[in-house]
Amino acid sequence: MLSDSKLFNLKKLLALPGKKFSLKNYDTKYRGKELTRRDAEMLLEMGRKHLAEIQDKLYAHNQYSVLIIFQAMDAAGKDGAVKHIMSGFNPLGVKVYSFKAPNSAELDHDYFWRHSLALPARGEIAIHNRSHYENVLATKVHPEWILNENIPGIDSVKDIDKKFWEKRYKQINRYEKNLAQNGMVILKFFLHVSKKEQKKRFLERIDDPSKNWKFSLSDLKERKYWDDYQQAFEEAIGNTSQVHAPWYVIPADDKWFARLAIAAVIYREFEKLKLSYPEVTDSQRAELQKARLQLMAEDNDAVKPKKENKSKGKKKAPVISDKASASDAVMNNDAGS
C-alpha cells in the first residue's frame, strides 16, 4: 500500500534537482481526500512491517547503507516521525543521532566531522535529527556563529557573503556525492510546518505538564526569525536537492499524514535497490547439506540418563529352599543382621 501512487503523489513532495525552488509551492497541510487519519494509521502500521522486512535484506545484502536526514522548524514533528516510523526496524541496525550546537572540540574540526562520525556502516541505517545542514541554516540566520569555526580568511561577519554560502552548498553537494558513489542512499526530509501550527504546538507544550520539558524559551526566540529561516531553508533545499541526495518537502501540519508520507518515500527508495538475501554457491550449498546430515544423524538416545536401580541399598530377602524350613531361614537372616 505504501507504493500506491493514487494515495501518494510523491513527485509533488520532491524538490526537483536543477529547478527553481520555492516553499510557497508546497503545502503545509494534507489537501487530498483519499485518506483519513484512521486509514493513514492503519497503512503506517502495515508499512512498518514491510520496512522491517526490507531492512533485514539491507543488513544481509551488506552493500548499501542508508542516511535519513530530518530538518525542520521547532515543533514540526521530527522526534515523532522518528519514533513512529522507525519503531518497526531492528534497533541493532538503526542508529539515531540528534545534533545540538557544536561544542569546542567539534568546532576544532571542519563542520562535516562530527556528522561523519555518525554515518551508517554498510547494511545499516542512520537517522540524523538535524544534520550538517545546520551549517547553512542556523548559521545563515545567525552568521556571527560562523566566527566560532575559526575559518582562515573569515575574520568578521562582513566576510560571510553570498559567495561564502555558495561555496558551502558546493561543499555539501561534493560531500554527499562522494557518500552516494560509495553505496550510501541519502534521503532528506524537510517537515514543512506553518507558523500557525507551530504556535498551536508551542501552547500545547506550555499548557500540558507532560510536555513542558519539550518547550524552551530559546524556541520562542528563534520563532522571531521565522521569515529568515524560511528563506534559509528555501535556498539550502534549492541548492542541494540532487538526484543522488534528494530533498522531500513533507506537509507537517497533519502529523498522521507526515509520518505516512515519509514512510512511503523510504519504502519506495528501498524498493529501487532490489535487495535480496545473498545466494550461496554450489560448494556452500553442499557444505550446508553435509551439516544438515550431521545434525540429523546425532543419536539423541545416547544422552538419555540410565534407569536408577531401585534395589540398590536394600537387603535381599533370604532364599528359602525346599530343603530348609521356614524357621531356619529366619534364623539365618537374624545372624547376618
WOCORSUL-V848600 format. One record per residue. PHI is phi in whole degrees, -180 to 180 (none if undefined). OMEGA is omega in whole degrees, -180 to 180 (NA if undefined). BURIAL is + if it has 24 or more other ideal C-beta (glycine too) atoms within 12 Angstrom, else -. Layout:
phi: <PHI PHI>
omega: <OMEGA OMEGA>
burial: <BURIAL BURIAL>
//
This chain:
phi: <none -70 -105 -75 -68 -72 -90 -128 -92 -68 -63 -72 -93 -81 -84 -63 -60 79 -106 -64 -117 -142 -65 -64 -86 -122 -75 -100 -122 -76 -103 -76 -120 -76 -117 -111 -61 -64 -59 -63 -66 -68 -65 -65 -62 -67 -63 -61 -66 -66 -64 -64 -65 -68 -62 -62 -69 -58 -67 -70 -65 59 -116 -105 -127 -130 -115 -113 -113 -117 -133 -176 -74 -60 70 -80 107 -63 -62 -65 -64 -62 -65 -79 -81 -89 -64 -83 -78 -72 -61 -68 -109 -129 -126 -114 -126 -112 -98 -104 -62 -65 -88 -64 -65 -69 -71 -81 -120 -66 -70 -85 -55 -67 -78 -65 -64 -105 -75 -77 -81 -59 86 -114 -121 -121 -115 -107 -87 74 -160 -63 -71 -60 -81 -130 -119 -61 -73 -77 -74 -124 -60 -64 -68 -61 -62 -69 -81 55 -82 -56 87 -110 -104 -153 -61 -63 -77 -93 -107 -60 -64 -60 -70 -61 -64 -65 -62 -66 -62 -64 -63 -66 -59 -71 -66 -62 -63 -65 -70 -107 98 -100 -89 -115 -124 -121 -119 -106 -85 -88 -108 -83 -65 -65 -68 -62 -59 -60 -72 -62 -64 -63 -68 -77 -82 -100 -55 -74 -115 -56 -65 -79 -101 -136 -62 -67 -64 -68 -65 -70 -62 -65 -100 -49 -63 -65 -67 -60 -66 -65 -63 -60 -71 -66 -66 -62 -95 -128 -81 -124 -59 -83 -153 -77 -101 -117 -98 -101 -60 -113 -66 -106 -59 -62 -77 -57 -65 -68 -64 -63 -61 -66 -63 -61 -61 -67 -68 -64 -59 -62 -74 53 -73 -152 -72 -59 -89 -86 -79 -60 -68 -67 -65 -65 -65 -63 -66 -62 -64 -65 -62 -65 -68 -68 -84 -62 -89 -67 -70 -66 -101 -71 -70 -71 -70 -73 -78 -67 -84 -64 88 -97 -78 -75 -68 -66 -90 -102 -83 -65 -80 -89 -87 -64 -66 -63 -65 -67 -64 -62 -68 -69 -68 -88 -87>
omega: <180 179 -178 -177 179 -180 -175 173 -173 178 179 -180 -176 172 -172 179 176 -180 177 -174 176 179 180 -179 -177 -179 171 179 174 -176 -177 179 -175 -173 168 179 -180 178 -177 -180 177 179 180 178 177 -179 179 179 179 180 179 179 -179 179 179 178 178 -179 -179 -179 171 175 -177 168 -176 176 179 -176 175 175 -179 170 179 177 179 177 -180 -178 180 179 179 -177 -173 -176 -172 -177 179 -179 173 -177 179 -178 -179 177 -178 180 175 -175 176 177 -177 176 -175 180 180 179 177 176 175 -171 175 -167 -175 178 177 179 -177 179 -178 172 179 -179 -177 176 175 178 179 175 -162 -170 177 179 175 -179 170 178 180 -179 177 176 179 -175 179 178 179 -178 178 -179 176 -178 178 178 178 -174 179 -180 179 180 -178 -174 -179 180 178 -179 177 177 -180 178 178 178 180 179 178 -180 -178 178 178 179 -178 -179 178 170 179 175 -176 178 -175 -177 170 179 -171 -179 179 179 178 180 178 178 179 -178 175 180 177 180 179 -175 -178 -179 -179 -180 -179 -176 -179 -175 177 179 177 177 180 178 -179 179 179 -180 -175 -177 179 179 179 178 180 177 -178 -179 180 -180 -179 -177 -174 174 -176 179 -178 -179 -174 172 173 180 -172 174 -170 178 176 -175 -177 179 -180 -178 180 -180 178 179 -180 178 -179 -179 -178 179 176 -179 -179 -177 -179 -177 177 177 -179 177 -180 178 179 -179 178 179 178 178 178 179 177 -180 180 180 -180 179 -179 -177 -179 -179 -179 -179 -176 -177 179 180 179 179 -179 178 -176 -177 -176 177 -179 177 179 178 -179 180 -180 179 -180 -176 -177 178 -180 -179 177 -179 -180 179 179 -178 180 -179 -179 -176 NA>
burial: <+ + + - - - + + - + - - + + + - - - - - + - + - - + + + - + - - - - + - - - - + - - + + + - + + - + + + + + + + + + + - + - - + + + + + + + + + + + + + + + + + + + - + + + - + + - - - + + + + + - + - - + - - - + - - - - + + - + + - - + + + + - + + + + + + + + + + + + + + + + + + + + + - + + - - + - + - - - - - - - - + - - - + + - - + + - + + + - + + - - + + - - + + + + + + + + + + + + - - + + - - + + - - - - - - - - - - - - + - - - - - - - + - - + - - + + - + + + + + + + + + + + - + + + + + + + + + + + + + + + + + + + + + + + + + + + - - - - + - - - - - - - - - - - - - - - - - - - - - - - - - - - - - - - - - - - - - - - - - - - - - - - - - - - - - - - - - - - - - ->
//
